[in-house]
Amino acid sequence: MSRKKDQRDHSAARRRLAKERRWTYTDWHPERMQLCAAPLGVDAEKARALDAVSGTLDGHWFSVFDCVTDNPSAARTVYLVQLPAVLPLVAVSRHSLAVDTMVPLLKRLVTERPDRDLYEIGDPAYDANHVVESVDPEVAARLLTPAVRELADDRRWLQWQVEGGYLVYAAPPGSRREQDDSHTILTELRSLVDMVEAMDPGLWGEAAGAAPGVGEGRAAAETEMEVETEGNPGDAEGGSADAVPPAVPDTVPRAVSDAVPTAGAEPGPRPGSGPSAMFRGGPAHTGVYPKGTLPAGFEAWSVRLPDAVVAAPVVCAGTVYVNCSDGRCYALDAVTGAARWSFDAVGALKETPAVADGTVYVVGQSGVLHALDAADGQERWRQRVGHSGAPVVADGLLHLVHHPANLLRDASRIRALDAATGEERWARRLPDGSAAAAAVADGRVYVQGARAQLTAFDAVSGEELWHQGSTAAQLSCCTPSVAGGMVCAGTGAGRLYAYDAATGQQRWGAQAAGVVDSTPALAEGLVFVGDSHSGVYAMDGNDGGLLWHLPDRYGASSPAICGSSGWIVGTKYGRGLFKISLSTGVVLWRHALDGRGTGPVHADGVVYVGTHAGTVLAVDAETGRKPVRARRRMRV
C-alpha cells in the first residue's frame, strides 16, 4: 500500500472521528506547533501539525493532531488540553520498567540544569516512580495530587507536561497509519481531561472564571494568527480551524475521583429493589440462567452496531444492554432489537456491564465508571476507578478489580463502592496483578491474580479471609465462579482448580489441553468449562472426574446454562453458536456468526450473543432459527 494512500486513509479516519463527535477537523494547522514545539523538542518552522481534531470535552477545550517531521515513521499523536489558568513548567516522567536505567539518567539530566528542580514521587515497592522536573516546586507539589498520580499510574504515560496554559501529552513515535485508532484517541483524551479535573482546584484561583485559560497575550497572538490564516486552502470540511479555544466555565470542575454526581440526576434506588444481571448471569458467575417463556411475538433478530462487541451483553427486565468498542453503551428492546437509548462514555467499552436496582454500571478503557439510569441512560454519577474488570454488584456494594498495565509485574487493587452513590467503602491491594473480575457469594469476594493466586475477602469490611498462593509463570485471566461452597478457577497453564469457598483448601485439580480463561459454569454439582484449544469439558464437582468432552481444536467458551441445555461459542475464529446437551455433550443445533462471538447469554427462552463484527444476535434458544432477511443487521 502506497504512503499517499496510507495518509488518505489516516486523514479519512480523523474526519470520521470529528464528524461522529461533532468536533472540528483541519488537515493542516501551523498554529498548533507554536503551542507545543518546545515540549516536543522540535523546530516549529520545520515540523507540521496535520489532521487536527479540536473541540470541547466536559467543558475543556482540546486539540489532537499529528506532529510530523522529515521522518514519516516518527510521527507522534499530540494531545493539548487547555487549563483554566497559566502554570509554570512541570514535566513528569512515569516509569515502571526502567527504574534502574532511565530514572538515574533523568535525574542527572535535570540536576545539571541550574534553573530546574527535581523531586521523585512514588512507591519503590510498587515500582511506580514519577521523576518530576519543575521550575516551581510548590506548584508541582499541588499539581501532583494523589488522584493525579493514581491516574498517571493507571495510564502508564511515559511523559506528560504542563507548560503555560496547556496540558501536553505526545504518544510514542510511529507511522501515521499505526495511530489511526479512534478508540485510543478517545481513551487518552478522556484520561487527560480527567487529569485536569483531578488537579488541585486552588491552582486556578480567580483565573478559572476569567480568561480562556491561556493568558491574554497568548490568546491575542492566537487570534491574530487565526485572522492571518483565514481561508487557508488546508481547511477541510467540518468547520473552521478553531484555533482560539472557547472561554472556560465559571465553575471549577470537580475531580472525577470523588464520585461526581451528574447535575439533576436522581439518587439510585435502594439495594434489592429491582432485578439484576451481570457477567455470567450474576455476582457468583455460575453461568446458570433461570427458565423463562419465549416472549409473545418474538422473532429472531440481529442488530449491527457501529463497532465491535467484545464483551457479552446482559439482559434485564426486557432490555439488552451492550457495551460497544465505539465507546457507547446501547440499550435494545429484547423482543424486537429496537434501540431504546445509548450512552457515550468516550473511550472503548470492552467489559460486560452490570445492571442492578434500576442502574446500569459501565466501565471503559478510559478508567471511568459510569452509573446510568436503566430506563433512559441518564448518568447518575461517575467515578474514576482505573482500567478495571467487569463490575459486580451484590448487597448494595459494587466490586471492581483494577487491571494494571503490566499484569505479571504490578499489583492490582480491589475496591468496594456504594452502588447507590459511588462512594468508596473499602479498598485492598492484591498480592499480584489481575486480569479478571471479582466473584461474590455468601458474603465473600473472590479474586484470581495473573499468576493464578486466589484471594478471598469479606464483602462488607474487605478483611482478607484466606489466600492461595501460586508461582505460575503463565498469565491467568479467568474470573472465578462460586456455587455449593466451592470456588472454581482456570489458569494459563490449562489447569482447573476447585477450592473450598470458606477455607480456601484445594479440593481437586484437573488438566485441560489449552488455556482456561473462560469462567467455569457450575450447575447441580457439575462443572463445565471451555478452553482455548480442545473444546468443552464436563466434570464431576466432587472430584474433578471427566464426564464427557466435546472436542473443538479451536477452543470454545464455557456454556450458558438453562435447564438441561447449554449454549457455547466455538469453532474456527469463534464464529459458531452451538446448543449442546449437558448430559452428553451432543450438539443439538448450530448457528454461524459473522465474527468472533462473545459468551452467550440466555433470557426468557432467547439466546443473545455479540460479535467482533459489531452484531448483536437474538435467536430462539430451542430452535436456533436464524432471523429472516428483513430482521438481519438492523441499524441503530
N, C-alpha and C positions, 0 to 999 in steps of 0.2 A: 504494500500500500504506500503511495507516494506521501511525501511530507506535506504537500499542499492539501491533499485530501484529509490527512490527519488534522491539520489546522482547521479546515472547514467543518469537520465533524465536531471538533472541540468547541468551536465558536457556536455551532448549532445547539450543542448541549447547554451552553451558558444562556443562550437566548431562550431555550425552553424553560430553564430554571427561572429566569426573570419573568417570563410570561405567566408561568404557573403561580408564582408568588406575588405577582403584580408589583414587581420591582423594576428598576431601570437598567437597561443594558447599553453599554457603549463599547464599540470594538477597539477604540484607541483613546487613551486618556493620559496625556503627558503630565497633567497636574497631580495625579496620584503619586508619581515618582518623586515630586518635590516634597511630599509629606513624609516619605519613609526611606529616602535614599540613604541617609546616614545610618539608621538602624540596620539596614540590609547590607551596608558596606559596598554599595555600587555607585557608579557615576551617574548622576541624574540625567546628564546630557546624552549618555550612550545607552542606558537601559531603557526599556519600553514597558509601559503598563498596558496590557492588552486584555480584551474580553472582560471588562469591568462590569460587575453587577452591584448596584447600590440601592439602598432603601433604608427602612427602619424596622427594627425588631424590638418589641416591648419598649418602644419609645426611644431606642438608641439608634442613632444613625450609624451605618456601616458601609464599607465597600470591600468587595472581594475581587481581586484581579490577578493576572499572571505577570510576574516580573521576568522579562525575557532579555537576555544579554546576547553577546555574539555566539554563545554556545547554546544551541536549542535544547540540548539534552539536560541543561542545568536550570531549566525554568523552575520557578517557585511560585506556588499559590500564596498570595499575601492577603492577610485579613487586617482591616483597620476598623476599630470600634471607637466611636467618639466618647470622650469622657466629659462629665459635667463641668470640669474646670481644668486649667493647665497645671501640670505637675512636672517636677524636675525628673531627670533621668533615673529610672530604676530598671535594671536588666537582670533577669532571673534565669539561670540555667538549672534545669532539674535533671538529676542523674540517678539511675538505679543500677545500671550495669557497668559503670565506668568510675566507680568511687576511687579505685586505686590508680587510675591512669589520668582521666580527664580532669577530675576535681583538683588535684595538686597543680596541674598546668594552668587551669583557670585562675586559681588563687594567685599564682605567681604573676600572671599577666596583669591582673587587676592591681595588685600591691605595687607593681612597678610604676603605676601612674599616680603622681602626687595629688591629682585633683579628684581621685576616686576613693571611696570607702568600700570595704569588703566585710561581709559577715555571712556566716553559714548557719542555716536553719535546717533542722531535720533530726530524725532519729536514726543513728547509725545501725541499731539493731534491726530496724525496719528497712534500712537501706534506701532511705528517701532523703537525699541531700539536695538542698537548694543553695546554690552559690549565688549570692546577691551582690551586684555591683551598683553603687549609687553615688550620687553627688549630694544627697541629703539623707543621712541615716534615719532621722526622725520620720520623714515622710515614708521611707521604705518600710520601717517597722509598722507604721499604721496601715500601709497598703497591704502588707502580707498578713492578713488576719488568718486565724486557724481555718476558716471556711475557704479562703483563697488557696491556702497551701494544700488543703484536702482536695480541692478541685484540680489543682495542678498535678497532684499525685495521681489522681484518677485518670486524667487525660494523657499523662506521660509526655507533656510537651518538653522538647529539648531546650527551648528558649522562648520566652515572651518578654516584651519590653514595653514600658510606659515612658513616653517622651513627649513633652508638650501636651497637646490635647487629645492624644490617641493611645489606645492600647494596640500594640502591633504584634502580630504573630506571622511568621513565614514558615510554611510547610517545608519538609526536606526537599532538596532538588530532585528533579526527574523530568522525563519527557512530558510535554503538554498533554499527550493522549493519556498518560498514566494518571493525570489529575482531572479527568472528566467526571469523576464520581460525585453526583449531586448530593448523595447521602452524606458523604464525608464532609462536604462543604457545609451542609446544614448542621451537622453534628458539631463541628468545630465552631461554627458561628454561634450556635446556641450556648456552647460552653463559655465562649469569650464574653457574651452578653451577661451570662450568669456570674462570671468572674467580676465584672464591673459592679454588679449589684451586690456582690459579697464583700466588696471593699468597704472600709470604714466610711460611712456617710459624712462624718465630720470633715473629711478631706476636702469636700466640695465647698463648704462654707456658704457664703452668700452667692457665689458664682453659680450655684446649682439652678437658680431661677432667673439668671440674668442673661449673659451672653450665650451663644450657641456652643459653648464648651471648648472653643479653640482660641479665645482671646480676640480682641478687636483687631489687632494688627494682622493676625493670620486670616481671620475671616475676611477682612478688607482685601488682602492680597489675593485670596481665592476668588473673590467677586470680580476683581479686575481680570484675572486670568480667564474666568468664565466668559466675560464680555469679549475678550480678545479672540477666543476660540469659537464664539457663537457661529453656527452654520458650518462648522468643520465637516468636511465630507466623510470623516470617520464615524460620525454619529450614526447609530443604526436605529432600526425600528424599535419601538418600545418606549420612546421618550427622549428627553434631553440628557446631557451628560451628568446633570445633577451634582455638580462639583461642590456646591455650597450646602453643607449639612443644615437641616432644619433646627429651629430653636429647641432646646431641651425642655421637658415639662417643668412646671413649678415645683413639683414634689420630688423629693429624693427617693429613688426606688429602694424598696426593702430587699434584704438578702433572700435569695431563693432558699438558702439553707435553713430558714426559720419557719418553714411550713407556711407559705404565703397563701392566704385565702383570696379567692377571686372576688372582686368587688360585686356586691349584690347577691352573692351566692348564699343559698340557704344551707344551714348545717345538715350533715348527713343523718339518716335515720339511726336509731339506736341499734346496737348489735342484736341479731336474732329476729329482726322484724321483717325479713324478706328472704327469698330464695337466694342460692349462691351457686356459682360454677367457677371452676378454675382448672389449671393444668392437671391432666389425667383424672378429671372427674371430681376432685375435692382436695382438701388440705393434706389428706393421707396419701394421695396419688395412687390409689389402688387400681385405677383403670376400669372400675366397675360402675356402670350407669344403670339407673332404675328403668324398669319396664314402663312402657307408655303406649298409647294408641296413636296410630297414624292420624294426623290432623285431617279433618274433613276438607276435601277439595285439594289435598296436596298433590302436586305433580313435580316430578324431578326437575331440577333447575341447575344452572351454573351461571355465575356472575364473574365478569372479568374486571379486576381491579387494575389501577394504573401501574402497579409494580409487583414484585414477588411477594408471596406469602410464605414465610419460612417457619412460622410458629403456628401450632394448632389453634383453631378457633375455639371459642366456648359458646355454649347455648344456654340461655337462661330466660325463663318466662316468655317464650315465643320470639326471642330475638337472638340472632347470631352476632357475636362480637368478634371482629377480625382485626388483628394488627397487620399493617402492610409496610413494606420497605420504603414506601414513599413518605413515611412519617405520619400517616394518618391512621386513626382507629375508626373502623366502619361498623355501624350497626345496621344489620339487614333483617328483614322480616323472615322468620324461619320457614314460613309456608311458601312464600312467593319469591323471596330473594330481593324484594324491593328495598332500596336504601331508605333508612329512617333518619340517620344523621351521620356525620363524620366529624372527627376532631383532629386538628392539625397539631402534632406535638413538636414539629420542626426537628427532624432527625429520625433516622430509620428506626422502625419498631420491629424487633426480632425476638421478642419474648411473648408467650401467651398471656393475655390479660386475665384479670380476676374480677369476678362480679360477686358482690355480697351486699345485702341490705340496701338495694337500690343504688349502689355506687359501683362504677367500673374503675379499676385501677390499672394504669398503663405506665410502663417504664420503658424508656427508649435508650438508644445508643448515646444520647446526649447526657445521660445520667440523671434525668429529672423524672420523678414520679408524679403523675397527674391523677387526681381523683375527680371523676366525671359523674354527672347525674346520668343514670342509666336510661332515663326516659327521653332526654333531649340532648345529651352530650355536653351540657354546660359544665365548665370547670368549677369545682368547688374549692379545691386548694391544690397546691403543688409543693413538692419537697425535693431538694437535691439529695440524692442518695448514692450517686456514682453509678458506674456501669454495673448492673445487677441482674440476677436471675429473675425468673417469673415470680411475681408477687403471690403470696399465700396468706389468706385471711382465715382466722379461726378465733372464736370467742372474743370478738371486738378488737383483736390485735392483728396487725399486718406485718408479716415477717419477710425480710429481704436479705439475700446473701450478696455481698459485694464481690464482683469479679475483678481482680487486679489484672494489669496488662501482662505481667509475667506470672503465669499461674503456678509454675514449679519453683519460683524463687520468692515471690512476695506473698505476704499473708493477706487473707480476706477478713471481712468483718460481717457479722450478722447483726441486724438491727430489728427491734420490735417497735412499731409505731402505733399510736392510737388510730384505729381505722376510720374514726369519725372526723378527727382533726388533723392528723399527720404529725402530732407531737411525739417526740421520741420517748419511749418508756424505758428501754434499756438497749445497750449495745455491747457486744463482746468480740474480742479478736480471736480468730480461729488459729489453730496450730500451723496451718499452711494455706495456700491459695485454694480457691474453689471455683469450679465452673458449673455448679449445679444450683438448684433451688432447694429451699428447705421443705421438709415434710413435717406435718404437725398432727399429732394424735394423742389422746388421753393425757393432755396437759404437758406434753413433752415436744420439743423441737429437735429434729434430726438433720444434720448437715454432713455431707461427704466432701472431703477435700480432694485436691487434684492428685494426691498420692494415695488415694483410697483410704485416708483416715476418716473414721466416723465418730462424730461427737454428738452427745445428747445434752440439751439444756432444758431447764424448767421454763415453760412457756410464759409464765407470769413474771418471774423475777430475773430470768436469764442466768441463774446459777447453773454451773456445769455439773451434770449428774454423772456422766461417765464418758470415757474416751477410749476408742480402739485405735491404737497406733498402726502405722504401716510405713514401710520404706520402699514401696513400689516405685520403679523408675518410669513406668508408662503413665501417661496422662489419663486420669479418670474423670469423666464428665457426667456420670449417672446420678440422677436425682433419686433418693431412696423412696421406697413405698412401705407403708405400715399397715398391718392387719393381724388380728388374732394374737396380739402380744409378740409379733415378730416383725423385724425390720429387714428388708432385703435391698441390696445394692450391688450393681455390677462394677467391674473395673476395666481399665485399659488393657490388662493382661488377659482378658477373656474369662475371668473368674466371676462367679455369682456367689455371694455370701448371704447367710441368714443369721441374724443376731437376736438375742432376747431383748425385747424392747425396753424392759425395766432395768436390766443389769448390764447389757452390752456384751454378755458372754456369747461367743460364737457357737451356733447350733450346728451348722454344716456349711460346706463349700462344694461347688460344682464347677466343672470346666466346660466352656463353650469353645467353638473353633475360631471365633472372631471377637472383636472388641464389644463389650457390653455397655453401651452408653444409653440404651433405651430403658426407661424406667419399668421394672417388672410389674406385671399385673398379678394381683392376689385375689383369689376367689375360692371360697369354700375349701380351704385347706390345700389348694393347689397354687403353683407358681408358674406363670407363663412369661417368657422373655424372648425377645429377638436380639440377634447380634449382627455384626457388620459383614459376615462372610458366609454364614451357613444356614440362616433361616430362623425358625421359631422352635423353642423347646417348651415342653410341658413337664413339670417336675412335681414330685410329692413334697408338700410343705413340711413334712415331719423330718425327712432325712435327705432331701435333695435327689432322690432316686428318679431316673428318667422314665417318663410315661410314654411319650412319643416325641418325634422330631419331624417337623415339616421342612425339608431341605430347600434352600434357595441360595445359590452360590453368590448372589449379590447382596445377601443380608435382608433383614426385614425389621419392621417396628414391632414393639410389644403390642398385643391386641387391646382394643377397646372391647369391653365385655358387657353383654346384656343377656341374662338367662343362660342358655346352653350354647350360645354362639359368640364368636369373636370376629373382629374386623381388623385387618392389618394392611400396611403398605409395604410392598416389596417389589421384587423382580429388578431387571436391569435399570439403573439410574432411579430406582424407587418410583417407577411410573406405572404401578399397578395397585388397585384397591381390591382386596380379597375378603370374602366372608368364609370363615372356617368353622368346623365343628370343634368344640372344646374337648369333647370326649375322645375323638380320634385324630384330629388334625387334618381331616379331609377338607379340601377346598370345595365350597358349595356354589360360589359364583365369583366371577372376576370382572373388573371394570378397568379399562385403560385410562390413564391420566395423561394430560398434555404436558406434564413436567414432574419433577421430583415432588412427591407428596409429603405433607406433614402427617403427624399422627392423626388417625381418625377419631371422631367424636360421635357418640350415639345420643340421641334425644328424641323421645316420643315416636319411636319407630322409624326414624330417619338417621342416616349416617352422613356426616359432614366432613369434608377434607379440603385443605387448601393446597395449592401447588406453587412451585417456584416460577411458573409462568404467569402467576397473578390470578389464577382461577379459584373460586370457591364453589365446590360441588356439593349438591344435596341429592341423595338418592334414597329410594325405599330400601330399608335395611333388609327386608326379606327377599326382595327380587333383584335389587341392584340395577333395575331397568334404567337405561340412560335417558337424559332429557330429550324431548322432541326438538326438532330444529329451531322452532320459534322460541324455545326457552333455554337455548345454549348461549353461553358467553354474553349474557346481557350486561350492558354497561351501567355503571352507577353514575 
